[in-house]
Amino acid sequence: MSLFCIADFARTCVGMLIVMTANTLVAGTLPVGPAAGDRAPSAFYRWSEAMPPLPGALLRSETLPVQPQMPAAAQALRLLYSSTDERWHSGLVPVSGTLYLPAGGPPAQGWPLLAWAHGTLGIADACAPSWAGWRDRDAAYINRWLMRGFAVVATDYQGLGGPGPHPYTFWQAEGRSVLDSIRAARSIRPGLIANHTILAGQSQGGGAALGAAILAGRYAPELPIRSAVLTAPNSTFPQGPIALPPRQSNTVFLTLASGGLREGQPRIEDILTAKGLELLRVAREGCTRDIARKSKALQVGSFAELMTITPEALDAARIPTTDMPQASIAFPLFIATGLADQTITPVRQYAVAVALCAAGNQVTWRTYEGLGHDGVLLGSLDDAFAFVATQLDGAGPGSNCSALQRPGPPGERDATAPFNDD
C-alpha cells in the first residue's frame, strides 16, 4: 500500500507519534495525565505508597488467566515492580509486566528464565501486554520457550500500564525495565527461578534487550545473565564501522524514534497539522491498530501531511534514542535477521552485528531467506534454542564475527512462513 500510516502503521505513525508525545519537562519531573498516555487499566497499575529504596523490588502481584494461545503456561502472574526512570530522572517508578511458569514443579535448581522484551504495541496504558494480552505471534513465541522448560518474565516497559509516558525506543529506560523485571521475578519465591537467565527481544524489544545487555554489568551485576537473543533489533551505532545514510523511508520514525523532544523545543501540539493532532489523540488512547484505522479514515498519504516542520528540523529536535555505545558485553549475543525485512533492512542489522563484533563481543549473526520483520521471530527460534543450549551445557556458542558478509537489499517474502506479514 502507498498510504504512509497504513502500509506499516506499527513502525511509522506509531514511531512518529511516540517520538513526540512525551515533551521534555523540568528535569526530575515525570509527565503524568492523559497527555502522557495515562489511563490506568485498573488500580493494580498505580502505586500510592512509598517506593522501596532499590529498583527491581516486587510491589504486588496477582494471578491472571492464561491465554488460550499459550497452553504451555501453567500459571500467569501480573507483576508491578520498581524501576529507574532514566528518561525523566524522576527516581523510582512502578513498572508492570507478567511472569509465566511452565507446567509441573520447577527443577531442583529452579526454572531457567527468559526475559522477553516486546516490539511496538503503542504508547497508551491500554496497550500494556499484561493487561491486553499478547498478539498471536508473540504468544506463540513465549509458548515455545515455556515448552522448553523456561519461565518467562515479560516487562510492559516503563509507562505502558504504569504512570507517565512510555519512553518508546529509549534504550536506557527500556533496558532498565527489562533488568528490573528479572529482579522482581527472582524475588517471588526462593528456588523458583534458576541462576540462568536469557535476554530476548524483537524489533523495539531487540533494542531494549541489547540495552539491558549493555547496562547489566553496572546496573545489575548480580543477575546471572548468560546470553541474549535479538531478532530484528532497532539499535544504531553512530560510531560503528559501518557508515549508513539516514533512513529515507516511511519507517524512519521507528529507527530514529525518541522518548520526546530536546529541551527548548516546541510542544508537540505546536508542530502537528490537524491530521497529526487527530492521530496524536488516538495514540494517547489506543494502540497501533487503532492508529492504523484512524490513518485510513483520514486518508493520510505522506508524513508531510502530519507535520508543520520539515523532517530535518524534527531530526534536530529529537533525542537519538536508539544510538548505543560500542560497549563490551559479558555474555554471548545471537542476532537473527530476515533477509526480506523491509522495516529494519538487513544492512542496518548487519551494521549492528559488525559494531558489536568490533567492540570485541561474542556475536553469532544468522540470516534467513524469505523472512521479513515479523516472520524472523519464530523463523529463527530453533537456532536460538540451539544457541541457548550451548550455554546450558557450558560449551559456549563461539562467534562468527570473522565471517560476516554485508547483505544486499531486502528480498522477496515467503508467503507460507508463519506470521511473515512484513
N, C-alpha and C positions, 0 to 999 in steps of 0.2 A: 504494500500500500504506500501511497505517497504522503498521506497526511502525517504531519510531524508528530502529533501526540497519539496517533493510533498505531502506527507501524511498530513502535517499540515503547509503549507507554511506561513500562516499569523502569526504563533506563533513559527517558528523555524528559517528558513533562515532570515526572516524579523527581528526577535528579535535579532539574532546573528549579523546581519549586522548593525542594528541600534545601538547596543551596542558599536560598534567600529568606526562608521563613524565620529563622532564628537570628534576628538582628542583634548586633552587639550592644550590650548594656554596660553599665558600670562594672568594673572588674569585681568579682566576688559575689555577683548577684545572679541567681538563676531565674531566667524568664519563666513565668508561670501564667496560667489562664488560657482561655480559648484561643487567643492568637498564637500561643505556643503549642497548640495541638492538644491541650489538656481537656480531656473529657473522661474522667476516671471510669473504667468499665464497671468497677464495683469498689466497695470500701476496702477490699483486700489490698488494693494497689496504693493506698495512701497511708503514710506513717506519721502520726502526730506526736509520738513520744520522742524523747531524746535519742539521737543516733548513738550507737555504740562507738567506742573510740577508734576502732580499726575497720578497714574495708574487708569485705568478704564474710561479715557476720550474718547469720541467718536470722532475719527479723520475724518471719512467720511462714507457715506452710499450710496447705490444705490439699485434700485428695481431689483428683479430677477424674471424670470418666475417661476411659481410654478410647481414642478414635478407632472406628472400625477398620481403617486402613493400616492400623498398627497392631495386628493380632499378637505379635511377639512381646508386647508390653504387658507385663502382669500388673503393674502399678504405675500411676502417674501422679506426681505431686506438683502443684503450683507453688513457686517459691517467691519470697520477697527478701532481698538481701541488701547489704550496704555496699556501695562502690564509690570510687573517687570521681568527682566531676572535674575532668581535665579540660573541658571546653570553656566553661564559665568560671571555673575555680571557686565554686561556692561551697567546697568542702565535701562531706559525705552525703550521698543521696540514695534513696531507695530505688532499686532496680529489680525488675521481675524476670522470671524465667520458669522453666519446667524441668523436672527430673523424671526420667523414665527408667524403670527397673525391669530386667528380664524375668521370665518365669523361673520358678524354683528358688531354692535357697542360694545365697551367694557362695562362691568358692571359699575355701579356708582362708585365703588372703583377701577376700572381698572381690567385688566386681571391678574389672578394669573399666576406666571411664573415658568416654568420648565427650569432649566439649565442643558443641556444634554452634557455628555462627552462620546465621541465615542470610539470604540475599534480600534484595529490595522488596518490601511489602507496603511501605507507606510511612507516614510520619505521625499520624494520629494515634491516640491511645487504643482506639478500636482495632488497630492493625496488629497489636501485640499477639504473637502466636500462642502465648499462654492463655489468652482469652478467646481468640478467634479460631484456634486450631491451625493445623498445618494444611497446606495445599497438597494435592495427591503426590506430586513429585517428591517433596521434602518428607512427607510421611513415609513413602516407600523407602527413601534413603535411611531415615532413622530406624525403620523397622529392620532393615538388613543388618545394621550394627547390633541391634538387640538380639537378632537371631544368632549372631556370632558370640553372644555372651557378654556384651558390653552394656553397662549402664550409660545413659546419655543425658547430659545436662545441656540445656539449650537456653541461652540468655535471650531475652527480648531486646536487649541493649538499653542503655540509659534513655529515658524519655519516651519509650514505647511501653505504655502502661503506667510507668512511674511519672513523677511530676516533671514539668519543664519540657522543652523541645527535645526531639530526637536529633542529636548531632550526627546527621547522616554522612557516612563515609569518613568521619573524623576519627582516624585510626587510633589516636592516643586515648580517646574516650572509649571507643568500642572495644579495643584490646583490653582495657581495664575491666569492662563489663564481663568479658569472657573469663579472665583470670579470677575475678571475684566470684563468678558462678561456680567455679571449681572449688574454691574455698568453702562456699556455702554448702555444696553437695557433700563434701567430705566431712562436714561437721554434723550431719543429720544423725548418724548413729555409728559408734565405733565398730569397725570391722565390716561396714557395708561396702566401702569403696577401697579398692586396692591401691598400692603405690605404683600405679601405672596409668598415666593419662595421655591421651592423644588429642591434639587440637585439629579441628576440621572446619572448613568454611567454603562457601560458594559465592563468587562474584563480590558483592559488598562484603559478605562474610569471609571471602578469601582474604580480603584486605584486613578485616578485623582479626582473623586467626593469625595472619602473618604479623599484625601489630602486636598481638598477645605474645607471639614468639619472640619478637624483638624486646618487648618490655619485661618478659618473665624473669630474666636474670637479676634485675634490680628492683622490680616491683613486687615479685612473688617468688623469691629464690627458694622457698621451702617446698614449692609444688613439684611433684615428681613427673614432669612432662618429658615424654620420651621422643615424640616426633610430631610433625604437623602435616596434614593432608589438605592441599589447597587446590580448588578447581576454579578455573577462570578468574583468577584474582584481579582486582581492580587497582592494584598498587602501582605507583610510579616512582622511579628513581632518577631524579634530575641529575645526579652526579654519577650515574652509572655509565658503563662503557658504551651503551647503545644510545645514540642520539636520535630521537624521533621528533618529527614536527608536531605541533599542536594538533589535536584531533579536530578535523573539519567535517563533522558528520552530525546526524541528528542524535547521536549517543554521546556527544561531547560532555553533556552535563552530568552523566554518571561518573566518568573518569575524573572530571575536574570538580565534582560537587564538593561543597564545603559546608560546614556546620553553621554558616552565617556570613555576614559581611564584615569587613575590617572596620576598625574604629574610625569614626568620622565620615562614614558613608551614609547615603540617604536611606530612609526607611524603605523596606521592600514595597510598601504600598505606593511609594512615590515614583517607582521606576517600572511599574507594570501598566499595560494597557487595560482597557475594560475587559477584554477576554482573559488576560493574565490574572486580573483580580478575581474573576469568576472561578478560574482553576485553582487559585490560591485558597479561596474559600472552601472548595471541595477537598483540597489536600489537607486542610486543617481538621476536617471532619471525617473523611473517608479514606479509602485505601487505593491501591493502584488501579483496580478495576473500576472504581467509581470515577477516578480521574480520566480513564480511557473513555468511559461513556460520555462524560461531560465534554471531552475534547471532540468527540464525534458530533455531539449536538451543536457545538459552537463552530464546527467546520474549520478547525484550526489547521492551516496548511503549512505554516512555517514559524520558526522561532521569532522572526521579526514581528509577527502579529501579537506577540505577548509582551514585548519589551519596548520601553521608551528610550533605552540607551543601546549602544552598539555592543555586540559580543566582546569586542576588545575592551570597552570600558568595564563590562562586567567581569572579565578576566582579571583586570587590575583591582577590582573591588573585593574579590573573593579571597578567602583563606585557602591555601593549597592543601586540602585535607588529605589527599592520597599520597603526597610526597613523603617518602621514607628515607632514612639514612641507610648507608651500606653497613649495617651492623653485623657483628659476629653473633651467631645463634648457637646455643649449646647442644642442639639436637638436630637430627636429620630432617629434611624437608622433601615432600613429594608434591610436585606440581603437575596437574593434568590440564591439557589444552585441547579443545576441539578445533580441528583444522577448518571447520565450517563456521566458526564463531564470527558473526558479523558485529557483535556488540563490543566485545573487547577482543580485537583482532589478534590472530596468532602471533604476529610480530611483536605486539605490545606485551604479551605474556612471555614471549622469548626474552624480551628486554628485562623482565622481572627475574627470570631464571639466571640470565647472564650476570646481572648486578649482584645477585645473592652468591653466585659462584665466585665472582671477583672479590667478594669480601671473605673468601675462604670457607664458606659453608658447605656442608654435605647436601647436595641437591640432586634429586632424581626428577628429571623433566620428561614426561611422556606426552605424546601427541596422538590424536585419534581422528582418522579419516572419517569424514561424513558427519561428525558430531558437532552440533552447534553449542551455543552458550548454555542452554538448559540441558541438552542431551548428554553433555560430558559428565554431569554429576553422577548419574547411575552407570553410564557407559565406561567409566574408569574405575568403578568400585572394586572389581575383582583384583585389579592391580594394586589398589590402595590396601586391600586386605593382605595381599602378599607382602607389601612393603611393611605394614604394621607387624605382621607375623615375625619378621626378622628381628624386630625389637623385642618381642616376647621371648624369642629364642636366644637373644643376646648376641646374635651374629652381626648385626648391623647391616644396613642396606647398601653401603657403598655410595658411589656418586657417579653420574655420567656427565659431569661438567666438561670434561675434555672432549666429549663427542657431540656437544650441542651444535645444531645447524639452524641457520636462520630460515624460517618458513616463508613461503610465498603468500599471496593474498588468500582470503578465505575461499574454500572450495564449495562444492555442492553438498547440501544436506542429504542425509539418508532419511527418507520419509518413514522408513519402517522402524527406526530406532525409538525406544521408549522416551517420551517426554522431549522429543527433539524438535520442538516448535521453532527454535531460533537456529 
